[in-house]
Amino acid sequence: MELSSKRSVPGQIAGKKRRGLNRAWRRSLIRGVLLLCIVGVAILAPFLTPHDPNKVAIGARLQGPGYRTDDGKLFLLGTDGVGRDVLSRVLVGSRLSLLIAVSAVLIAALLGSTVGLVSGFAGGAMDSVIMRLGDIWLAFPEILLALSVTAVLGPSVLNLIVALGLSRWVSYARLVRGNVLTLREREFVTAAHSIGVSPLQIMLRHILPNVVDVIVILSALHLGQMIILESALSFLGLGIQPPTPSWGGMIGDGRIYLHNAWWVATFPGLAIAGTVLLAGLFGDALRDALDPRFRAD
Protein backbone atom coordinates (compact mmCIF):
# COMPACT_ATOMS: atom_id res chain seq x y z
CA MET A 1 0.00 0.00 0.00
CA GLU A 2 2.82 2.33 0.85
CA LEU A 3 4.57 1.45 -2.39
CA SER A 4 1.51 2.24 -4.51
CA SER A 5 1.06 5.61 -2.80
CA LYS A 6 4.68 6.46 -3.54
CA ARG A 7 4.21 5.50 -7.16
CA SER A 8 1.17 7.76 -7.43
CA VAL A 9 3.17 10.87 -6.51
CA PRO A 10 4.69 11.37 -10.01
CA GLY A 11 1.24 10.88 -11.50
CA GLN A 12 -0.24 13.49 -9.18
CA ILE A 13 2.52 15.95 -10.08
CA ALA A 14 1.96 15.31 -13.79
CA GLY A 15 -1.78 15.83 -13.30
CA LYS A 16 -1.21 19.15 -11.55
CA LYS A 17 1.12 20.26 -14.32
CA ARG A 18 -1.43 19.26 -16.94
CA ARG A 19 -4.24 21.13 -15.19
CA GLY A 20 -2.03 24.19 -14.76
CA LEU A 21 -1.13 24.06 -18.45
CA ASN A 22 -4.79 23.81 -19.46
CA ARG A 23 -5.69 26.79 -17.28
CA ALA A 24 -2.84 28.82 -18.77
CA TRP A 25 -3.96 28.01 -22.31
CA ARG A 26 -7.56 28.97 -21.48
CA ARG A 27 -6.42 32.29 -20.05
CA SER A 28 -4.24 33.01 -23.05
CA LEU A 29 -7.08 32.08 -25.42
CA ILE A 30 -9.61 34.34 -23.69
CA ARG A 31 -7.22 37.27 -23.51
CA GLY A 32 -6.08 36.70 -27.07
CA VAL A 33 -9.69 36.79 -28.29
CA LEU A 34 -10.28 40.06 -26.42
CA LEU A 35 -7.13 41.52 -27.95
CA LEU A 36 -8.30 40.40 -31.39
CA CYS A 37 -11.60 42.17 -30.75
CA ILE A 38 -9.69 45.42 -30.25
CA VAL A 39 -7.78 44.75 -33.47
CA GLY A 40 -11.07 44.04 -35.23
CA VAL A 41 -12.53 47.33 -34.01
CA ALA A 42 -9.44 49.11 -35.31
CA ILE A 43 -9.74 47.46 -38.72
CA LEU A 44 -13.45 48.25 -38.99
CA ALA A 45 -13.10 51.74 -37.49
CA PRO A 46 -14.12 53.64 -40.69
CA PHE A 47 -17.41 51.73 -40.69
CA LEU A 48 -18.02 52.12 -36.95
CA THR A 49 -17.45 55.85 -36.57
CA PRO A 50 -20.72 57.74 -36.05
CA HIS A 51 -19.27 61.01 -37.42
CA ASP A 52 -16.43 62.26 -39.59
CA PRO A 53 -13.40 62.23 -37.23
CA ASN A 54 -11.86 65.30 -38.89
CA LYS A 55 -14.98 67.41 -39.30
CA VAL A 56 -14.61 70.72 -37.45
CA ALA A 57 -17.63 72.33 -35.80
CA ILE A 58 -16.54 75.34 -33.77
CA GLY A 59 -20.07 75.91 -32.50
CA ALA A 60 -20.03 72.49 -30.83
CA ARG A 61 -16.55 72.64 -29.32
CA LEU A 62 -15.84 71.15 -25.89
CA GLN A 63 -19.28 69.63 -25.44
CA GLY A 64 -19.42 66.92 -22.80
CA PRO A 65 -20.23 63.21 -23.22
CA GLY A 66 -23.79 62.61 -24.36
CA TYR A 67 -24.05 65.92 -26.21
CA ARG A 68 -26.84 66.00 -28.80
CA THR A 69 -27.19 68.63 -31.51
CA ASP A 70 -30.45 70.32 -32.47
CA ASP A 71 -30.82 67.96 -35.43
CA GLY A 72 -30.49 64.91 -33.19
CA LYS A 73 -26.85 63.92 -33.76
CA LEU A 74 -25.39 62.27 -30.69
CA PHE A 75 -21.77 62.74 -29.60
CA LEU A 76 -21.44 59.91 -27.11
CA LEU A 77 -17.99 60.87 -25.78
CA GLY A 78 -18.32 64.60 -26.41
CA THR A 79 -16.30 66.87 -28.68
CA ASP A 80 -12.77 68.26 -28.62
CA GLY A 81 -11.38 71.78 -28.83
CA VAL A 82 -12.54 72.31 -32.41
CA GLY A 83 -15.82 70.38 -32.23
CA ARG A 84 -14.64 67.01 -33.59
CA ASP A 85 -16.26 63.83 -32.28
CA VAL A 86 -14.05 62.23 -29.63
CA LEU A 87 -15.49 58.73 -30.11
CA SER A 88 -14.86 58.75 -33.85
CA ARG A 89 -11.30 59.96 -33.35
CA VAL A 90 -10.60 57.32 -30.70
CA LEU A 91 -11.85 54.58 -33.05
CA VAL A 92 -9.92 55.83 -36.08
CA GLY A 93 -6.85 56.60 -33.97
CA SER A 94 -6.70 52.97 -32.88
CA ARG A 95 -5.86 51.92 -36.45
CA LEU A 96 -2.59 53.82 -36.70
CA SER A 97 -1.61 53.25 -33.07
CA LEU A 98 -2.00 49.47 -33.38
CA LEU A 99 -0.53 49.35 -36.89
CA ILE A 100 2.59 51.18 -35.78
CA ALA A 101 2.94 49.10 -32.61
CA VAL A 102 2.55 45.75 -34.40
CA SER A 103 4.86 46.75 -37.26
CA ALA A 104 7.52 48.00 -34.84
CA VAL A 105 7.35 44.75 -32.85
CA LEU A 106 7.77 42.74 -36.06
CA ILE A 107 10.82 44.79 -37.09
CA ALA A 108 12.40 44.50 -33.66
CA ALA A 109 11.70 40.76 -33.46
CA LEU A 110 13.00 40.04 -36.96
CA LEU A 111 16.16 42.13 -36.63
CA GLY A 112 16.94 41.16 -33.05
CA SER A 113 16.24 37.45 -33.52
CA THR A 114 18.45 37.31 -36.60
CA VAL A 115 21.30 39.06 -34.83
CA GLY A 116 20.91 36.89 -31.73
CA LEU A 117 20.77 33.69 -33.78
CA VAL A 118 23.94 34.50 -35.70
CA SER A 119 25.76 35.82 -32.64
CA GLY A 120 24.96 32.84 -30.44
CA PHE A 121 25.71 30.24 -33.13
CA ALA A 122 28.93 31.84 -34.38
CA GLY A 123 30.38 32.66 -30.96
CA GLY A 124 33.92 33.91 -30.63
CA ALA A 125 34.91 37.41 -31.71
CA MET A 126 31.71 38.01 -33.69
CA ASP A 127 29.60 37.25 -30.64
CA SER A 128 31.67 39.57 -28.46
CA VAL A 129 31.50 42.46 -30.94
CA ILE A 130 27.73 42.13 -31.46
CA MET A 131 27.01 41.94 -27.75
CA ARG A 132 29.20 44.95 -26.99
CA LEU A 133 27.33 46.92 -29.64
CA GLY A 134 24.12 45.79 -27.99
CA ASP A 135 25.36 46.98 -24.60
CA ILE A 136 26.18 50.39 -26.07
CA TRP A 137 22.72 50.53 -27.65
CA LEU A 138 21.07 49.68 -24.32
CA ALA A 139 22.97 52.50 -22.62
CA PHE A 140 20.67 55.00 -24.34
CA PRO A 141 17.05 55.32 -23.14
CA GLU A 142 14.54 53.93 -25.64
CA ILE A 143 12.53 57.13 -25.83
CA LEU A 144 15.71 59.11 -26.51
CA LEU A 145 16.69 56.78 -29.36
CA ALA A 146 13.20 56.98 -30.86
CA LEU A 147 13.20 60.77 -30.51
CA SER A 148 16.59 61.01 -32.21
CA VAL A 149 15.58 58.84 -35.17
CA THR A 150 12.27 60.63 -35.75
CA ALA A 151 13.95 64.03 -35.35
CA VAL A 152 16.56 63.15 -37.98
CA LEU A 153 14.30 61.34 -40.45
CA GLY A 154 11.24 63.50 -39.86
CA PRO A 155 7.81 62.67 -38.42
CA SER A 156 5.99 60.11 -40.58
CA VAL A 157 4.36 56.73 -40.09
CA LEU A 158 7.24 54.80 -41.70
CA ASN A 159 9.93 56.69 -39.79
CA LEU A 160 8.03 56.18 -36.55
CA ILE A 161 7.81 52.42 -37.16
CA VAL A 162 11.55 52.26 -37.91
CA ALA A 163 12.40 54.32 -34.83
CA LEU A 164 10.33 52.15 -32.50
CA GLY A 165 11.60 48.93 -34.05
CA LEU A 166 15.23 49.96 -33.65
CA SER A 167 14.64 50.87 -30.02
CA ARG A 168 13.88 47.27 -28.99
CA TRP A 169 15.93 44.90 -31.17
CA VAL A 170 18.60 44.34 -28.51
CA SER A 171 16.12 42.67 -26.15
CA TYR A 172 15.37 40.00 -28.76
CA ALA A 173 19.04 39.60 -29.68
CA ARG A 174 20.13 38.96 -26.09
CA LEU A 175 17.24 36.59 -25.35
CA VAL A 176 17.70 34.54 -28.53
CA ARG A 177 21.48 34.46 -28.12
CA GLY A 178 21.16 33.04 -24.61
CA ASN A 179 18.91 30.24 -25.83
CA VAL A 180 21.12 29.51 -28.85
CA LEU A 181 24.22 29.17 -26.64
CA THR A 182 22.42 26.34 -24.83
CA LEU A 183 20.88 24.73 -27.90
CA ARG A 184 24.07 24.56 -29.96
CA GLU A 185 25.57 22.13 -27.42
CA ARG A 186 22.60 19.74 -27.62
CA GLU A 187 22.88 16.29 -29.18
CA PHE A 188 20.65 16.98 -32.19
CA VAL A 189 22.84 19.93 -33.23
CA THR A 190 25.99 17.86 -32.82
CA ALA A 191 24.43 15.10 -34.91
CA ALA A 192 23.52 17.57 -37.64
CA HIS A 193 27.12 18.82 -37.70
CA SER A 194 28.42 15.27 -37.94
CA ILE A 195 26.40 14.45 -41.06
CA GLY A 196 27.51 17.60 -42.87
CA VAL A 197 24.46 19.85 -42.51
CA SER A 198 25.38 23.46 -43.31
CA PRO A 199 25.42 26.03 -40.49
CA LEU A 200 22.59 27.99 -42.14
CA GLN A 201 20.36 24.91 -42.27
CA ILE A 202 21.18 24.06 -38.66
CA MET A 203 20.18 27.55 -37.55
CA LEU A 204 16.97 27.64 -39.57
CA ARG A 205 15.78 24.03 -39.25
CA HIS A 206 17.06 22.91 -35.88
CA ILE A 207 17.69 25.93 -33.63
CA LEU A 208 15.17 28.56 -34.76
CA PRO A 209 12.07 26.37 -34.15
CA ASN A 210 13.23 25.90 -30.56
CA VAL A 211 13.40 29.65 -29.85
CA VAL A 212 10.19 30.72 -31.60
CA ASP A 213 8.18 30.41 -28.39
CA VAL A 214 10.35 32.89 -26.46
CA ILE A 215 10.24 35.31 -29.40
CA VAL A 216 6.44 35.15 -29.50
CA ILE A 217 6.17 35.69 -25.74
CA LEU A 218 8.50 38.69 -25.79
CA SER A 219 6.64 40.15 -28.78
CA ALA A 220 3.33 39.91 -26.96
CA LEU A 221 4.81 41.65 -23.92
CA HIS A 222 6.40 44.37 -26.08
CA LEU A 223 3.18 45.19 -27.95
CA GLY A 224 1.78 47.29 -25.12
CA GLN A 225 5.11 49.02 -24.58
CA MET A 226 5.26 49.98 -28.25
CA ILE A 227 1.80 51.52 -27.99
CA ILE A 228 3.00 53.63 -25.08
CA LEU A 229 6.15 54.71 -26.95
CA GLU A 230 4.15 55.64 -30.05
CA SER A 231 1.71 57.61 -27.92
CA ALA A 232 4.58 59.41 -26.19
CA LEU A 233 6.14 60.44 -29.49
CA SER A 234 2.78 61.59 -30.87
CA PHE A 235 2.19 63.50 -27.64
CA LEU A 236 5.51 65.29 -28.18
CA GLY A 237 4.62 66.11 -31.78
CA LEU A 238 7.11 63.70 -33.41
CA GLY A 239 4.62 60.96 -34.18
CA ILE A 240 1.41 61.03 -36.20
CA GLN A 241 0.83 64.56 -37.43
CA PRO A 242 -2.54 66.34 -37.15
CA PRO A 243 -5.26 66.27 -38.27
CA THR A 244 -4.78 62.48 -38.51
CA PRO A 245 -6.02 61.11 -35.18
CA SER A 246 -3.85 59.00 -32.90
CA TRP A 247 -4.26 58.23 -29.22
CA GLY A 248 -1.09 60.02 -28.17
CA GLY A 249 -1.87 63.04 -30.32
CA MET A 250 -5.37 63.28 -28.85
CA ILE A 251 -3.94 63.29 -25.33
CA GLY A 252 -1.52 66.01 -26.39
CA ASP A 253 -4.36 68.09 -27.83
CA GLY A 254 -6.51 67.57 -24.76
CA ARG A 255 -3.98 68.33 -22.04
CA ILE A 256 -4.78 72.05 -22.11
CA TYR A 257 -8.46 71.31 -21.48
CA LEU A 258 -8.05 68.98 -18.51
CA HIS A 259 -9.47 71.51 -16.04
CA ASN A 260 -12.74 72.12 -17.94
CA ALA A 261 -13.01 69.33 -20.59
CA TRP A 262 -11.51 66.21 -19.08
CA TRP A 263 -13.06 63.88 -21.66
CA VAL A 264 -10.87 65.11 -24.53
CA ALA A 265 -7.73 63.48 -23.09
CA THR A 266 -9.30 60.93 -20.74
CA PHE A 267 -10.99 58.64 -23.27
CA PRO A 268 -7.95 58.14 -25.53
CA GLY A 269 -5.92 57.63 -22.36
CA LEU A 270 -8.33 54.92 -21.24
CA ALA A 271 -8.07 53.31 -24.67
CA ILE A 272 -4.27 53.19 -24.33
CA ALA A 273 -4.44 51.87 -20.76
CA GLY A 274 -6.97 49.16 -21.60
CA THR A 275 -5.10 47.95 -24.69
CA VAL A 276 -1.71 47.95 -22.95
CA LEU A 277 -3.13 46.11 -19.93
CA LEU A 278 -4.78 43.48 -22.12
CA ALA A 279 -1.62 43.01 -24.19
CA GLY A 280 0.42 42.55 -21.03
CA LEU A 281 -2.05 40.04 -19.57
CA PHE A 282 -2.04 38.12 -22.85
CA GLY A 283 1.76 38.02 -22.83
CA ASP A 284 1.81 36.75 -19.24
CA ALA A 285 -0.76 34.04 -19.99
CA LEU A 286 1.09 33.00 -23.13
CA ARG A 287 4.34 32.78 -21.20
CA ASP A 288 2.70 30.51 -18.62
CA ALA A 289 1.20 28.33 -21.37
CA LEU A 290 4.54 27.90 -23.15
CA ASP A 291 6.64 27.56 -19.99
CA PRO A 292 8.15 24.05 -19.87
CA ARG A 293 7.65 23.92 -16.09
CA PHE A 294 3.90 23.55 -16.68
CA ARG A 295 4.29 20.65 -19.09
CA ALA A 296 3.74 17.14 -17.83
CA ASP A 297 6.44 14.61 -18.56
N, C-alpha and C positions, 0 to 999 in steps of 0.2 A: 504493500500500500504506500509505503514511504517512497519506494522507488518510482512508482507511477506518478506520484505528486511531483517528484523532482523532474521527471521527464516532461510534465505538462508546463513547466515554467517557460521553456523556449517557445512553446506554442502560444502561451498567454502573451508573451512579449511581442511575438509576431502579430497576434491579433490586435494588440493595442497600436502597433505601428500601422497596421492596415487601416484601422478605424481612423487614426489620426490623419493618414494620407487621404482617405476619402473625404473627411471633413475639410481638409485644406483645398482639395480640388473643387468641392462644392462652393467654398467661399470664393475661390478665384473665379469660378464660372459665373456666380451671381454678380460679383463686382465687375467682371469683364463685360457682362451683358449691359450693366448700367453705364459703363464707360462707352460702350458701343452706341447706346441710346444718345449720349451727348454728341458723339461723332455724327450720328444720323441726323440729329437736329441741326448740326452745323452744315451738313451737306444740303439739307432741305430748307435752309434758312430763307432763301429768296421766295420760297412758296409759303412760308409760315409767317412772314412779317405782315402785320396788319396795316402798316403805312410805309411810305417811302422813307428809308433811313436817312436820306440826305436832304429831304425837303425842309426848307426853312420856313418858319411861321413866327415872325417876331411878335405878333399879337398874342401868341399862345406860349410864350417863353416862360420857363420855370413854373409850370403848372404841376401840381402834386399828383401822386398816383391816383388813378381813378378819374382823372379829368375827362370831361365829356364836352365836346364843342356844341354850338347851337344846332348844327345839322346832324347831331347824334353820333359823331365819331368818338370812339373811346380810346383814351391813352392810358392803358392799364398801369404802366410804371411811370407815368408822367412825361414831362418834356424837359429838354436841356436848355442851355443858355440862349439858344437861337430858335427854340420851338420845335426841335426835332424829337421824334418819338424815341424814348429811351429803350423800350422793349425791342423795337425793330433794330436799333443799333447794337444792342447786346446780342441778338440772334445773328445778325450779319457779321458782327465782330468776332464771333466764335469761329467762323470759317478760317479767317487769316491767322488767328491766334493758334488754333490747333494745327493748321497746315504748316506754319512755321515751326512749331514745336516738334511735330512728328518728323518733318524733313531734317531738322537740325539733329535730332536723335539718330536718324538713319545715317547721316554723314559722320557723326562722331563714332557711331558703332562700327561702320564700315572702315573708316580710316584707322581708328584705334585698334580694332581687332586684327587688321592686316599687319599693322606695325608690331603689335604684341606677339602675333603668331610667328612672324619672321625673326623677331628679336629673341624669343624664347627658344626657337628651334635652332637658330644659328649659333647662339651663345658667343663666347669669346669677346673679342674687341668690338664687334658690331653690337652685341648686346649691351656692353658697357656704354658705348657712345650714345645709343638710342635712349637708354635709361637716364643718362645724365642730361640729355636734351629734354627729356620728360620732366626731370626734377627742376630744370630751369623754367620750363613752361608753367609748372605748378607754383612757382614762386610768385607769379603775378596773379592777383585776384581775377576771377572769371569775368566779373562785370567790367573791370578795367580793360581786359583783353577785348571783350566784345565792343566796348566803347571805342577803343582805338581802331579796330577794324572798320566799324561803321563810320567813324569820323574820317578815315582815310579814303574808303571806297565810296562813301556817300550813303544816305539813307534810302534803301529800297528793299523790297521783299527778298530778292536774291542775295543781296549783301548781308541782310540780317540773318538769313539762314546760314550762310557761310560763317559769319562771325560767331553765332551760337554753336555751330557744329565744331569749329576749331577750339572753342573754349572747354570742351569736355572730352576730347579724344584720348587724353593721357589716362583717364580713369579706366577706359576700356583696354588700353595698351598694357597697363600694369596688371590688371586682373587676368587678362588672357595670357600674358607672359608667365605669371605665376602658375597657372594651370598647365601650360605647355611644358614648363621645366619639370613638372612631375610626370606628365604623360610620356615625354620622350624617353624616359627610362623604363617604361612598361614593356612587358614581354611582346605584345603584339607589334610595337614599333620596332623592337629589335629584330623580330622575325621578318618584318617587311624590309628592313635594311639587308638582312642576310640573303634574301631572294632577289635583290637587285632593284627594288622599287625606287623610283626617283624621289628626291627630297620633296619636290612639289606635290607629287601624288600622295606621299605620306602625310604632308600637312593638310591637304584638302580632303583626303578620303579616310584618314585614320585619326588625326588629331582634331581637326575642326569640328566634326560631329560631336565630339566629347566636350566641347567648350560652348556649344550653342546655347545650352540652358543658362549658363551664367551670363552670357551676352543678353539674352532675352530678359532675364530678371533685372539686370542693371538698366536696360533700356526702359523698362516699365517704370522703374524708380526715377529715372531721369526725365521722364515725360513731364511730370508736374514741375520740376525745377526749370525746364526749358520754358514752360508757360510763364513762370515768374520772371525769368530773365528777359523774355520778349516783352512782357508788360512793363518791366522797369525801363527798358530802352525806349519803348513807345512813350512812356510817361515823361522821359527826359527829352523827347523830341527827335530821337535818332532812330526810331523804329518806323512803324507805318505812319505815313504822312496824311494829315487831314486833307479833304473831308472823309477819306476812307475810314470807316469805324474799326477800332480794335479796342480790346478791353483795357489795355494800359493807357492808350490815348484818351479813352473816355474818363478814366480816373484823373488823368492830368487835366482835362478840360473842366472836370467837376470839382477840383480841389478848392477853387476860389468861391464856390457856392456852398461849402459844407455847413456854414452857419445858418443859411436860410433855405437851401434846397439840397438836403442831404441825399436825396434819391439819385441825383445825377451821377455821383461817384460810388454810392453804396451798392447799387445793383450790379454793375460790372465787377466790383470788388467781390461780391458774393459769388458771382459766376466763376471768377478765378479761384476763390477759396474752395468752392465745392468741387471743381474739376481737379484741382491739385490734390485735395484730400482723397478723392476717389481714385486717382491715379496712384497715389502712394499706397492706399489700402490694397489695390489690385496687385501692385508690385510685391507687397509683403505676403499676400496670400499665394501668389505664384512662386515666390521663393520657398515658402513652406511646402508647397506641393511638389516642387522639384528637388527639395533637400533630401539627399540620400539617407539621412538619419531617420526619415519617416517611412522608408521603404522596408517592407518585410523581406527577410532573407528567403 
